[in-house]
Amino acid sequence: MATQPKVVIAPMTVARVPKPGADFELVELEIPEPGMGQVRIKVNACGICHSDVFTKEGQWPGIQYPRIPGHEVAGIVDEVGEGVSEWKKGQRVGVGWHGGQDGTCLACRRGDFGSCRNLKVPGISYDGGYQQYMLAPVEALVAIPDGLTDAEAAPLLCAGVTTFNALRHSGAAPGDLVAIQGVGGLGHLGVQFANKFGYKVAAIGRGPENAALAKKLGASIYIDSQSTNPAEALQKLGGAQVILATAPSSKAMSALIDGLAAHGRLMVIGAAFDPIEVTPIQLISTVRNIQGWASGTPTDSEDTLNFAVLTGVRPMIETYPLERAAEGYARMMSGKAQFRVVLTM
């Protein structure tokens, strides 16, 4: 009996970081085979997130190089590994910041997978989506519904779920005044979600040029922080029940605390390294709260995607082909993108 010829899998293109702080390099690698409990994803789109700087500049402890960034991945299941039964070839899937959990730490045993002590992050713990094919553990997979393109779905798996999840856990009720600090990569989604949740939305931006866009996205009020004290403006409106701080400026966040209503909450999702400054009196006098919020689990991402389909929330994106990953990353870092940068394959 004649033996079957061996199928040779063509190499794939990846954009990877060879070492911390180095420029991206485009290389060809063999397409990997999924192992136990993994699937292989044919990547169709991958968002470029500001958090990719952790990989690019080596700011996350323990990253092994070379490393392929990317944690806003959308594509289809191309192959399944041993032991995988719940995901099928050809199924639309995504992978967000939550790239898997150990399942054994105390947080996981309590069902709090987002607080896993050994949380895996695509593009940090293992190679992410700046490549034509990637491997992912099944616990990281997100089902992508019809009604969203891959390029639209990708940013919703990080920026989208972070804003959606923070707002729905903020304690605000329909009709409450909710302020969104920043009308950028996170903020432009926060304004849309806040509007669809039924809040009275105040968008806070720098300069008058963002006013028209903020209103178009669903804000009923625009506060220009360059010409107005935003905390005083919010207090004139009765105080904000929630302020969603999306711009990574601790100084700007500190200036907003006095804009909170009694029992109001500052929800912090913009990642900055310098401290937020607040006095005990500011918190005690009207029982205010400051809370951080990080992304969400794959089921949270599915809630986000389904809600976006239902309500028409969409990210504003700029697309670049994978071969121009370095250019797309630089565009994102410039702060001039409108508003999320997405690589397409």
C-alpha positions in Angstrom: 0.0 0.0 0.0 1.4 3.4 -1.0 2.0 5.7 1.9 0.2 9.0 2.0 2.4 12.0 1.2 3.1 14.2 4.2 1.2 17.5 4.1 3.6 20.4 4.4 2.1 23.4 6.2 3.2 26.7 4.8 4.9 29.1 7.2 3.0 32.0 8.7 4.0 35.7 9.2 4.3 37.0 12.7 5.2 40.5 14.1 7.2 39.9 17.2 9.4 41.7 19.7 12.9 40.1 19.8 13.8 41.6 23.2 12.6 44.4 25.5 12.6 47.8 23.8 13.5 46.4 20.4 11.8 47.3 17.1 9.2 44.8 15.8 10.5 42.2 13.4 8.5 40.4 10.7 9.5 36.8 10.5 8.1 33.5 9.1 7.4 30.6 11.5 5.8 27.2 11.1 2.2 27.1 11.9 1.9 25.6 15.4 -0.1 22.5 16.3 -2.6 22.8 19.2 -1.8 20.7 22.3 -4.1 19.2 24.9 -6.9 21.6 25.8 -5.9 24.1 23.1 -7.3 25.4 19.8 -5.5 27.0 16.9 -7.1 30.2 15.8 -6.8 31.6 12.2 -6.4 35.3 13.2 -8.5 37.7 11.1 -8.0 40.8 13.3 -6.1 41.8 16.3 -6.4 45.1 18.1 -3.3 47.1 19.2 -3.9 48.1 22.8 -1.8 50.5 24.9 -1.2 47.6 27.3 0.9 46.0 24.5 3.6 48.4 25.8 4.2 45.9 28.6 5.5 43.4 26.0 7.1 45.9 23.7 9.2 47.6 26.5 9.6 44.6 28.9 7.5 46.2 31.6 5.8 43.0 32.8 8.0 40.8 35.0 8.9 37.4 33.7 8.1 37.8 29.9 10.1 35.5 27.8 11.4 36.7 24.4 11.0 36.7 21.5 7.3 37.4 22.2 4.4 38.1 19.9 2.0 40.7 21.4 -1.7 41.0 21.1 -4.7 40.4 23.4 -7.6 41.6 21.2 -7.9 38.6 18.9 -10.8 37.7 16.5 -10.8 34.9 14.1 -12.0 31.3 13.6 -11.1 27.9 15.1 -8.7 26.4 12.6 -7.8 23.2 14.5 -8.6 21.7 17.9 -6.3 19.8 20.2 -6.8 16.7 22.1 -9.6 16.8 24.7 -11.4 19.8 23.1 -15.1 19.0 22.4 -17.0 22.2 23.1 -15.4 24.3 20.3 -15.6 23.3 16.6 -13.5 24.0 13.5 -14.9 27.0 11.7 -16.4 28.6 14.8 -15.9 32.3 15.3 -13.9 33.0 18.4 -11.9 35.7 20.1 -9.4 36.0 22.9 -9.1 39.0 25.2 -6.9 40.1 28.1 -8.1 37.1 30.2 -6.0 34.4 28.5 -6.6 31.6 31.1 -6.4 30.8 34.8 -4.7 28.1 36.8 -8.0 26.8 38.3 -6.3 25.9 41.6 -5.5 29.1 43.5 -7.9 30.4 46.2 -9.5 33.0 43.9 -10.2 30.3 41.2 -11.6 27.9 43.8 -14.0 30.6 44.8 -15.0 31.1 41.1 -13.2 34.5 40.9 -11.2 33.6 37.8 -10.5 37.3 37.0 -8.4 37.5 40.2 -6.4 34.3 39.5 -3.0 34.6 41.1 -1.5 33.1 38.0 -3.6 34.8 35.3 -2.4 34.2 31.8 -2.4 37.1 29.4 -2.1 36.6 25.6 1.0 38.4 24.3 2.6 38.2 27.7 2.2 34.7 29.1 2.2 33.2 25.6 2.2 34.5 22.0 -0.7 36.7 21.1 -2.5 37.8 18.0 0.1 39.7 16.0 0.4 36.6 13.8 -1.7 34.8 11.3 -2.3 31.7 13.5 -2.2 31.5 17.3 -2.7 28.9 20.0 -5.0 29.5 22.9 -6.3 27.5 25.8 -10.0 26.7 25.7 -10.7 28.7 29.0 -9.6 31.9 27.2 -12.1 31.5 24.2 -14.9 34.0 23.5 -17.7 33.1 21.1 -18.2 36.0 18.6 -21.8 36.5 17.5 -23.0 37.4 14.0 -23.5 41.1 13.6 -20.0 42.1 14.3 -17.1 42.1 11.9 -13.8 40.7 13.2 -12.2 44.2 13.1 -15.2 45.5 15.2 -15.1 42.6 17.7 -11.4 42.7 18.4 -11.3 46.0 20.4 -14.4 45.0 22.3 -12.5 42.1 23.8 -10.4 44.6 25.9 -11.4 48.2 25.7 -15.1 47.1 25.3 -15.4 44.6 28.1 -13.4 46.9 30.4 -15.8 49.8 30.0 -18.9 47.7 29.8 -18.0 45.6 32.9 -16.9 48.6 35.0 -20.2 50.4 34.3 -22.4 47.5 35.0 -20.7 46.9 38.3 -20.6 50.5 39.3 -23.9 50.7 41.1 -25.3 53.4 38.9 -29.0 53.1 38.1 -30.8 54.3 34.9 -31.3 58.0 35.1 -28.2 58.6 37.3 -25.6 61.1 36.2 -22.5 59.2 35.0 -19.4 61.0 33.8 -16.9 59.5 31.4 -13.5 61.1 31.8 -11.8 61.0 28.4 -13.2 60.6 24.9 -10.5 58.3 23.5 -9.9 54.6 23.0 -11.7 53.6 26.2 -13.8 56.7 26.6 -15.6 56.7 23.3 -16.9 53.2 24.1 -17.7 54.2 27.7 -19.9 57.0 26.5 -21.8 54.7 24.2 -22.3 52.0 26.8 -23.3 54.5 29.4 -25.9 56.0 27.1 -27.3 52.5 26.3 -27.5 51.7 30.0 -29.9 54.6 30.4 -27.6 56.9 32.3 -27.5 60.7 32.0 -24.1 60.9 30.4 -21.5 63.7 30.9 -18.4 63.4 28.8 -15.3 65.1 30.0 -12.6 66.0 27.4 -9.8 68.3 26.8 -10.7 71.1 24.4 -13.9 72.0 22.6 -13.1 69.9 19.5 -14.5 66.7 21.2 -17.9 68.2 22.0 -19.7 67.2 18.8 -18.3 63.7 18.8 -19.2 63.2 22.5 -22.8 64.2 21.7 -22.9 61.9 18.7 -21.7 59.0 20.8 -24.5 59.6 23.3 -23.4 62.2 25.9 -26.1 64.7 26.8 -23.5 67.0 28.4 -19.9 67.9 27.4 -17.5 69.4 29.9 -14.3 70.9 28.6 -11.7 70.4 31.3 -9.4 73.1 29.7 -11.9 75.9 30.2 -14.0 74.6 33.1 -13.3 73.0 36.5 -15.0 69.6 35.8 -15.6 68.8 39.4 -17.5 72.1 39.9 -19.4 71.5 36.7 -20.5 68.1 37.9 -21.6 69.5 41.3 -23.7 72.1 39.5 -25.5 69.1 37.9 -26.0 67.5 41.3 -22.9 65.4 41.4 -22.0 62.3 39.5 -23.1 59.0 40.9 -20.2 57.4 39.0 -17.2 58.8 37.2 -15.5 56.3 34.8 -11.9 57.4 34.6 -10.5 56.2 31.3 -7.7 58.6 30.5 -4.4 57.4 32.1 -3.8 60.6 34.1 -3.8 60.3 37.9 -3.7 64.1 38.2 -6.9 64.4 36.1 -8.5 61.7 38.1 -7.6 63.4 41.4 -9.2 66.6 40.2 -12.6 64.8 39.6 -13.1 63.4 43.1 -15.0 66.4 44.3 -17.4 66.0 41.4 -18.8 62.9 42.9 -22.3 62.9 44.6 -22.8 61.5 48.0 -22.0 57.8 47.9 -20.6 58.3 44.5 -17.9 56.1 43.0 -14.8 56.8 40.9 -14.2 53.8 38.7 -10.6 53.7 37.6 -9.8 51.8 34.4 -7.1 54.1 32.9 -3.8 52.5 33.8 -1.3 55.0 35.2 1.7 54.5 37.5 1.6 57.7 39.6 -0.6 58.0 42.7 -4.2 59.3 42.8 -4.2 62.0 45.4 -7.2 62.3 47.8 -7.7 63.4 51.3 -9.6 61.4 53.9 -12.0 64.3 54.3 -13.0 64.1 50.6 -14.0 60.5 51.1 -15.5 60.7 54.6 -17.6 63.8 54.2 -19.9 62.3 51.6 -19.0 58.6 51.8 -17.3 58.5 48.4 -15.6 55.5 46.9 -12.6 54.9 44.6 -12.5 51.5 42.9 -10.3 50.0 40.2 -11.6 47.7 37.6 -9.8 45.3 35.2 -11.2 43.8 32.0 -13.3 40.6 32.5 -13.6 36.9 31.9 -14.5 35.4 28.5 -18.2 35.2 29.6 -18.0 38.9 30.4 -16.6 39.5 26.9 -19.5 37.5 25.4 -21.9 39.7 27.3 -20.2 42.7 25.9 -20.3 41.5 22.3 -23.9 40.5 22.5 -24.9 43.8 24.1 -23.0 45.6 21.4 -24.9 43.7 18.7 -28.2 44.4 20.5 -27.7 48.1 20.9 -25.4 49.2 18.1 -22.4 50.1 20.1 -19.3 50.0 17.9 -15.6 50.9 18.3 -14.2 53.6 16.0 -11.2 52.0 14.4 -8.2 52.4 12.1 -6.9 49.3 10.3 -3.4 48.3 9.3 -2.2 45.1 7.7 -0.1 42.8 9.8 3.0 43.7 7.8 2.6 47.3 9.0 2.3 46.3 12.7 5.2 48.7 13.7 3.4 51.6 12.0 0.1 50.7 13.6 1.7 50.4 17.1 3.4 53.8 16.6 0.0 55.3 15.6 -1.6 54.0 18.7 1.2 55.3 20.9 1.0 58.7 19.3 -2.4 59.2 20.8 -3.8 60.5 17.5 -5.6 57.4 16.4 -9.4 57.6 16.1 -9.7 55.6 18.3 -8.6 51.9 18.3 -6.0 50.6 15.9 -6.6 47.1 14.5 -4.3 44.8 12.6 -6.1 42.8 9.8 -4.8 39.6 8.3 
